């Protein structure tokens, strides 16, 4: 498996989910640590839904690890584009 940027459709979904996350954190009801925990739960659920005839749990974990790295890289790119940093 190779790391590749998400398609436009996936990027649109990520933006929608991110907007919801930012709204909940911004309203003060959920902490950033709770957001991280929630996304870990969702990731575990998504992994459990995979067809193990097409992707083993080990392959799924590799995919998750690679995409966490990609997400970190993409966020750094975004933050570097904003003089004030995150926000």
Phi, psi and omega in degrees: 000140179241152179280130176217152179299145179292153177296168178300321180295318179292320178299322178295318178296317179300318179298316179299314180296318179297319178299319177295316179301311181298320179299315181293320177291318182296328179282354176083003182278336184228136178275164177296327177294320178294324176298314179300316179296318181297318180291329175295319178297313179299322178296316177299320178294318179296321178296319181294335182277354183289146175284111185291352172282340182252334182211121177285161175304323179295319177296321178298318180294323176297314178301316179298313180300314181297321183281336170295315178299317179297317179298318177299314180299315181295323179290321177299316177303316180296314182293323179293336179280352180244115182304328182275001181084216181297145174145000000 
